[in-house]
Amino acid sequence: MKEIKAGLLGFGTIGTGVVKVFQNNCQLLEERLGARLVLHRIADLDISTDRGVSLAPEVLTTDAAEVLDNPEIDVVIELIGGYEPARTFVLRAIENGKHVVTANKALLALHGDEILAAAAAKGVDVMFEAAVGGGIPIISSIKENLCANNFRSVFGILNGTCNYILSRMTKEGADFSAVLKDAQDKGYAEADPTFDIEGVDTAHKIAILIGMCFGTRVKFEDIYTEGISAISALDIQFAKQFGYKIKLLAIGKKDNGQIEARVHPTMVPLNYPLADVDGAFNAVRLVGDFLGPAMLYGQGAGMEATASAVMGDVMAIARNIIAGIGSRTPAMAYRPEAIQQLAIKPMDEIISQYYLRFGTEDRPGVLAQISGILGRHDISIASMIQPERKEGGPVPIVIMTHEAKEANVRAALTEIDALEVALEPSRLIRIENELE
């Protein structure tokens, strides 16, 4: 029986999961492939720690060259993460004529063009299902099953840490800092959670999805990115009163030849499926011209779910090898020559509804001042909550607007924050009522 050999770079949590798939489901893989998949070498700086799996000593090495330069290896699985040495290793594997499977969204978001161009020149495949949404098969769905559609929008809850924190805050009424600390203590959040909670991880992922959905190149630095660290229990409480949940939402829209590319806390109506995505789960919602709306939902991270996606790519490449073909589907869903450079719509030009919260002195005429400023900036009020007065401290005034232009809202908030009666900076959260 034909053997197809893989080499693994990175023997951490996900790498251990990949080893378990090779070992536990080897017969299943063989029955579905018609060939034997062999994990030939594993390279990691630490090969002494017990990962709970049994391997022959000759499989393990601390030298990446034994994977990258080994002529017996057909597929290199990169699970190191980060930018370097992952970029150098991936390019070296490609130069040696090896197919690559990676879960490294940061690498693809910043160096994807370089890597995919090198792969095209060598006639090898680069696959990255696990880079977005963990075990959710969103990449292959866009490339394969849904490829007949012009996509109008893509929305995603793409970071399990943020979704876990916001879900806990919503259910328990707890503050952000307390839930984050508990999440770190339980291992749900990193010791340094910046990439997660400030939206960077989500922005890496939406950059990939926007490129695939709309056939354009999106620079990571062009994506407006705002995290969840400023979300308070008070905001979540008011969101409930208005009929919304707050989610860290990745948003991509195509409109009149421009692309909206943004990541920020967003109020989603309680009756929308995305509002029910809780805990560490992820979801992606697509709208296609023929398909209409569709949502994929599942485990967005973790050893098993991510290893499942990695091995799906390994199997796809193995099938191509057996069939004697390569690059059957474009890595970014469009042929390279068809990819356009569409303009990113400036954030100031975004049209949205807004949740606005002000903390002011308790005195007559304050609401009239605020509404007057909003009116002068073409912002109309849809609804409002002004809680009962309490002794001491700022009084919250909460307003939901009709659709308005981001630049106008920002200008109005600057003017309101400068008022003598404003005791704390105003708070803004965007609302998505029409996920189309």
FENJOKA-V606155 format. One record per residue. PHI is phi in radians with two decimals (999 if undefined). PSI is psi in radians with two decimals (999 if undefined). OMEGA is omega in whole degrees, 0 to 359 (none if undefined). Layout:
<<PHI | PSI | OMEGA> <PHI | PSI | OMEGA>>
This chain:
<<999 | 2.44 | 181> <-1.10 | 2.43 | 176> <-1.94 | 2.41 | 173> <-2.09 | 2.15 | 188> <-1.84 | 2.39 | 179> <-2.06 | 2.62 | 173> <-2.12 | 2.47 | 184> <-2.00 | 2.23 | 173> <-1.87 | 1.94 | 181> <1.87 | 1.96 | 185> <-2.05 | 0.79 | 177> <-1.55 | -2.55 | 183> <-1.07 | -0.89 | 182> <-1.21 | -0.68 | 177> <-1.04 | -0.69 | 177> <-1.10 | -0.70 | 177> <-1.07 | -0.70 | 178> <-1.10 | -0.75 | 177> <-1.03 | -0.73 | 180> <-1.10 | -0.67 | 177> <-1.12 | -0.81 | 178> <-0.97 | -0.76 | 186> <-1.40 | -0.79 | 186> <-1.36 | -0.56 | 186> <-2.02 | 0.45 | 184> <-1.04 | -0.72 | 181> <-1.18 | -0.72 | 178> <-1.06 | -0.79 | 180> <-1.07 | -0.73 | 180> <-1.14 | -0.73 | 180> <-1.15 | -0.60 | 181> <-1.47 | -0.42 | 183> <-1.69 | -0.62 | 187> <1.38 | 0.33 | 177> <-2.68 | 2.93 | 182> <-1.77 | 2.15 | 174> <-1.55 | 2.26 | 183> <-2.17 | 2.23 | 172> <-1.51 | 1.74 | 194> <-1.45 | -0.71 | 180> <-2.52 | 2.58 | 173> <-2.25 | 2.16 | 180> <-1.96 | 2.27 | 177> <-2.78 | 2.63 | 178> <-1.16 | -0.48 | 180> <-1.98 | 1.86 | 178> <-2.01 | 0.24 | 182> <-1.82 | -0.43 | 181> <-1.15 | 2.42 | 179> <-1.34 | 2.05 | 179> <-1.73 | 0.07 | 180> <1.41 | 0.26 | 176> <-2.24 | 2.62 | 182> <-1.78 | 2.22 | 181> <-2.37 | 2.58 | 174> <-1.15 | 2.43 | 183> <-0.96 | -0.60 | 183> <-1.25 | -0.21 | 179> <-1.32 | -0.54 | 185> <-1.58 | 2.46 | 178> <-2.64 | 2.67 | 173> <-1.69 | 0.02 | 183> <-1.86 | 1.92 | 181> <-1.06 | -0.44 | 180> <-1.08 | -0.48 | 179> <-1.21 | -0.27 | 171> <-1.69 | -0.87 | 188> <-1.19 | -0.62 | 185> <-1.85 | 0.13 | 183> <-1.39 | 2.03 | 183> <-1.17 | -0.28 | 180> <-1.40 | -0.33 | 185> <-1.50 | 2.24 | 181> <-1.65 | -0.61 | 186> <-2.26 | 2.27 | 175> <-1.84 | 2.20 | 178> <-1.79 | 1.99 | 183> <-1.74 | 1.99 | 179> <-2.26 | 0.54 | 179> <-1.33 | -0.73 | 184> <1.47 | 2.91 | 179> <1.30 | -3.02 | 186> <-1.62 | -0.83 | 179> <-2.27 | 2.47 | 8> <-1.49 | 0.20 | 184> <-1.00 | -0.79 | 181> <-1.04 | -0.85 | 181> <-1.06 | -0.76 | 181> <-1.15 | -0.74 | 180> <-1.12 | -0.77 | 179> <-1.13 | -0.62 | 178> <-1.19 | -0.70 | 177> <-1.08 | -0.75 | 179> <-1.10 | -0.79 | 180> <-1.04 | -0.54 | 178> <-1.49 | 0.15 | 175> <1.38 | 0.40 | 181> <-1.77 | 2.49 | 172> <-1.27 | 2.70 | 184> <-2.26 | 2.36 | 169> <-2.08 | 2.29 | 182> <-2.43 | 2.66 | 173> <-1.94 | 0.28 | 193> <-1.63 | 1.52 | 182> <-1.15 | -0.63 | 180> <-1.09 | -0.76 | 179> <-1.06 | -0.77 | 182> <-1.22 | -0.67 | 181> <-1.12 | -0.60 | 183> <-1.72 | -0.57 | 186> <-2.19 | 0.29 | 183> <-1.04 | -0.74 | 181> <-1.03 | -0.80 | 181> <-1.10 | -0.79 | 183> <-1.18 | -0.78 | 182> <-1.23 | -0.58 | 176> <-1.15 | -0.72 | 178> <-1.12 | -0.70 | 179> <-1.13 | -0.72 | 179> <-1.10 | -0.69 | 180> <-1.15 | -0.55 | 181> <-1.65 | -0.12 | 180> <1.24 | 0.60 | 178> <-2.09 | 2.86 | 182> <-1.71 | 2.51 | 168> <-2.12 | 2.11 | 181> <-2.14 | 2.59 | 191> <-2.64 | 0.70 | 180> <-0.95 | -0.69 | 185> <-1.30 | -0.12 | 182> <-1.28 | -0.39 | 183> <-2.30 | 2.08 | 172> <1.40 | 0.31 | 177> <1.00 | -2.05 | 184> <-1.49 | -0.02 | 180> <-1.28 | 2.22 | 183> <-1.44 | 1.01 | 184> <-1.36 | -0.66 | 182> <-1.12 | -0.88 | 181> <-1.16 | -0.55 | 178> <-1.11 | -0.77 | 179> <-1.15 | -0.74 | 183> <-1.26 | -0.57 | 190> <-1.98 | -1.41 | 191> <-1.10 | -0.57 | 185> <-1.87 | 0.28 | 189> <-1.25 | -0.17 | 179> <-1.46 | -0.03 | 185> <-1.74 | 2.47 | 160> <-1.46 | 2.11 | 181> <-1.52 | 2.38 | 177> <-1.64 | -0.56 | 182> <-2.76 | 2.76 | 172> <-2.47 | 2.20 | 178> <-2.12 | 2.48 | 180> <-2.53 | 2.44 | 162> <-1.74 | 1.81 | 197> <-2.10 | 0.08 | 179> <-2.27 | 1.98 | 183> <-1.13 | -0.62 | 180> <-1.09 | -0.86 | 179> <-1.10 | -0.74 | 182> <-1.17 | -0.63 | 176> <-1.09 | -0.80 | 182> <-1.12 | -0.84 | 181> <-1.13 | -0.63 | 178> <-1.13 | -0.76 | 178> <-1.13 | -0.75 | 179> <-1.07 | -0.68 | 181> <-1.20 | -0.75 | 184> <-1.34 | -0.59 | 189> <-1.86 | -0.23 | 183> <1.24 | 0.33 | 183> <-1.45 | 2.80 | 177> <-1.42 | 2.75 | 183> <-0.98 | -0.87 | 187> <-1.08 | -0.67 | 181> <-1.19 | -0.73 | 180> <-1.21 | -0.68 | 178> <-1.07 | -0.80 | 180> <-1.06 | -0.76 | 179> <-1.11 | -0.69 | 178> <-1.12 | -0.65 | 177> <-1.18 | -0.74 | 180> <-1.08 | -0.58 | 182> <-1.58 | -0.04 | 178> <1.50 | 0.14 | 178> <-1.41 | -0.38 | 180> <-2.21 | 2.58 | 180> <-1.21 | 2.78 | 175> <-1.02 | -0.71 | 170> <-1.91 | 1.71 | 187> <-1.56 | 0.21 | 189> <-0.93 | -0.85 | 183> <-1.01 | -0.62 | 181> <-1.36 | -1.05 | 191> <-1.27 | -0.38 | 178> <-1.63 | 0.13 | 171> <1.51 | 0.03 | 184> <-1.15 | -0.81 | 179> <-1.03 | -0.76 | 179> <-1.13 | -0.68 | 179> <-1.13 | -0.68 | 175> <-0.99 | -0.74 | 185> <-1.27 | -0.72 | 181> <-1.23 | -0.47 | 175> <-1.03 | -0.73 | 179> <-1.17 | -0.81 | 183> <-1.14 | -0.71 | 179> <-1.10 | -0.76 | 178> <-1.02 | -0.72 | 182> <-1.32 | -0.64 | 182> <-1.30 | -0.65 | 190> <-1.98 | 0.02 | 176> <1.11 | 0.79 | 181> <-2.41 | 2.93 | 175> <-1.77 | 2.24 | 180> <-2.10 | 2.14 | 175> <-1.40 | 2.35 | 180> <-0.93 | -0.70 | 184> <-1.24 | -0.21 | 178> <-1.55 | -0.07 | 180> <-1.54 | 2.11 | 176> <-1.11 | 2.21 | 187> <-2.31 | 2.16 | 180> <-2.41 | 2.30 | 184> <-1.63 | -2.89 | 187> <-1.86 | 0.06 | 188> <-1.14 | -0.35 | 180> <-1.61 | -0.06 | 180> <-1.25 | 2.28 | 181> <-1.95 | 2.84 | 175> <-1.05 | -0.54 | 178> <-1.13 | -0.75 | 178> <-1.07 | -0.74 | 180> <-1.14 | -0.67 | 178> <-1.10 | -0.80 | 179> <-1.18 | -0.63 | 177> <-1.01 | -0.77 | 178> <-1.03 | -0.74 | 182> <-1.10 | -0.56 | 179> <-1.52 | -0.14 | 180> <1.63 | 0.58 | 183> <-2.32 | 2.80 | 164> <-2.04 | 2.64 | 177> <-1.70 | 2.22 | 177> <-2.26 | 2.58 | 168> <-1.39 | 1.88 | 188> <-1.91 | 2.32 | 170> <-1.64 | 2.27 | 188> <-2.22 | 2.24 | 171> <-2.28 | 2.23 | 178> <-2.37 | 2.56 | 174> <-2.00 | 2.17 | 184> <-2.58 | 2.04 | 177> <0.90 | 0.76 | 175> <1.38 | 0.06 | 176> <-1.99 | 2.74 | 181> <-2.02 | 2.27 | 166> <-1.58 | 2.23 | 181> <-2.39 | 1.83 | 186> <-2.67 | 2.66 | 177> <-2.33 | 2.16 | 179> <-2.93 | 2.82 | 172> <-1.05 | 2.41 | 186> <-2.44 | 2.44 | 173> <-1.52 | 2.16 | 181> <-2.03 | 2.33 | 181> <-1.00 | 2.49 | 183> <-1.06 | -0.44 | 182> <-1.57 | 0.17 | 176> <-1.66 | 2.48 | 181> <-0.97 | -0.61 | 180> <-1.08 | -0.50 | 180> <-1.17 | -0.39 | 181> <-1.55 | 0.01 | 180> <-1.45 | 1.83 | 187> <-2.10 | 3.02 | 178> <1.12 | -2.50 | 183> <-1.55 | 0.18 | 180> <-1.31 | 2.70 | 176> <-2.07 | 2.83 | 174> <-2.69 | 2.61 | 175> <-2.26 | 2.27 | 178> <-2.01 | 2.16 | 179> <-1.97 | 2.60 | 170> <-2.22 | 2.04 | 178> <-1.92 | 2.78 | 184> <-1.17 | -0.61 | 177> <-1.71 | -0.63 | 181> <-1.21 | -0.67 | 194> <1.36 | -2.69 | 182> <-1.45 | 2.51 | 174> <-2.61 | 2.54 | 180> <-2.27 | 2.33 | 174> <-1.90 | 2.37 | 190> <-2.43 | 2.46 | 176> <3.00 | -2.96 | 180> <-1.13 | 2.15 | 185> <-1.63 | -0.06 | 181> <-2.86 | -3.09 | 178> <1.80 | 2.79 | 185> <-1.00 | -0.96 | 189> <-1.21 | -0.83 | 184> <-1.11 | -0.75 | 181> <-1.23 | -0.70 | 177> <-1.08 | -0.63 | 177> <-1.02 | -0.80 | 180> <-1.17 | -0.72 | 178> <-1.02 | -0.82 | 183> <-1.24 | -0.47 | 173> <-1.06 | -0.73 | 177> <-1.16 | -0.72 | 179> <-1.04 | -0.75 | 179> <-1.13 | -0.71 | 179> <-1.07 | -0.75 | 179> <-1.17 | -0.72 | 179> <-1.05 | -0.69 | 177> <-1.11 | -0.68 | 177> <-1.11 | -0.72 | 179> <-1.07 | -0.79 | 180> <-1.09 | -0.68 | 181> <-1.40 | -0.13 | 180> <1.27 | 0.52 | 180> <-2.21 | 2.84 | 177> <-2.56 | 2.77 | 178> <0.91 | 0.76 | 181> <-1.14 | -0.66 | 175> <-2.11 | 2.41 | 179> <-1.06 | 2.45 | 183> <-1.01 | -0.66 | 182> <-1.81 | 0.36 | 174> <1.35 | -0.30 | 176> <-2.06 | 2.57 | 171> <-1.05 | 2.47 | 184> <-0.94 | -0.67 | 182> <-1.24 | -0.26 | 181> <-1.62 | -0.15 | 181> <-1.28 | 2.25 | 182> <-1.84 | 2.89 | 174> <-1.83 | 1.52 | 180> <-1.44 | 2.56 | 182> <-1.28 | 2.48 | 173> <-1.51 | 2.20 | 180> <-1.17 | 2.22 | 178> <-1.03 | 2.52 | 182> <-1.04 | -0.58 | 180> <-1.09 | -0.36 | 182> <-1.67 | -0.04 | 179> <-1.11 | 2.41 | 174> <-1.86 | 2.22 | 182> <-2.69 | 2.92 | 163> <-1.57 | 2.74 | 186> <-2.37 | 2.50 | 166> <-1.72 | 2.21 | 180> <-2.18 | 2.29 | 177> <-2.18 | 2.27 | 180> <-2.10 | 2.52 | 173> <-2.00 | 1.94 | 190> <-2.25 | 2.97 | 171> <-1.18 | 2.65 | 177> <-1.58 | 1.57 | 179> <-2.58 | 2.71 | 181> <-1.09 | 2.54 | 174> <1.57 | -0.13 | 182> <-1.11 | -0.82 | 181> <-1.07 | -0.67 | 179> <-1.11 | -0.68 | 178> <-1.09 | -0.82 | 182> <-1.14 | -0.83 | 181> <-1.14 | -0.58 | 177> <-1.12 | -0.76 | 179> <-1.13 | -0.77 | 179> <-1.04 | -0.76 | 180> <-1.09 | -0.70 | 180> <-1.13 | -0.39 | 179> <-1.78 | 0.39 | 176> <1.06 | 0.65 | 178> <-2.01 | 2.06 | 181> <-1.79 | 2.57 | 185> <-1.57 | 2.23 | 177> <-1.58 | -0.73 | 179> <-2.80 | 2.93 | 186> <-2.68 | 2.59 | 172> <-2.23 | 2.27 | 172> <-2.25 | 1.72 | 184> <-1.05 | 2.88 | 178> <-1.04 | 2.57 | 182> <-1.16 | 2.49 | 175> <-2.20 | 2.64 | 180> <-1.22 | 2.24 | 175> <1.38 | 2.62 | 175> <1.35 | 2.96 | 181> <-1.22 | 2.61 | 176> <-1.68 | 2.20 | 180> <-1.37 | 2.40 | 169> <-2.12 | 2.15 | 185> <-2.06 | 2.23 | 184> <-2.24 | 2.37 | 169> <-1.86 | 2.25 | 183> <-1.71 | 2.85 | 162> <-1.33 | 3.14 | 180> <-1.02 | 2.40 | 180> <-2.58 | 2.90 | 180> <-1.52 | 2.37 | 183> <-0.94 | -0.76 | 182> <-1.06 | -0.68 | 180> <-1.17 | -0.71 | 180> <-1.13 | -0.80 | 179> <-1.04 | -0.76 | 180> <-1.12 | -0.71 | 180> <-1.14 | -0.73 | 181> <-1.15 | -0.64 | 176> <-1.06 | -0.74 | 180> <-1.19 | -0.72 | 180> <-1.16 | -0.72 | 181> <-1.11 | -0.38 | 180> <-1.48 | -0.10 | 180> <-1.18 | 2.61 | 179> <-1.11 | -0.52 | 184> <-1.43 | -0.18 | 181> <-1.39 | 2.03 | 185> <-1.72 | -0.24 | 178> <-2.63 | 2.73 | 181> <-1.06 | 2.49 | 178> <-1.18 | 2.75 | 182> <-2.10 | 2.35 | 182> <-2.17 | 2.29 | 170> <-2.35 | 2.28 | 180> <-1.38 | 2.71 | 183> <-2.12 | 2.38 | 174> <-2.06 | 1.77 | 178> <-1.61 | -0.49 | 181> <-2.06 | 1.63 | 182> <-1.44 | 1.10 | 180> <-2.05 | 999 | none>>
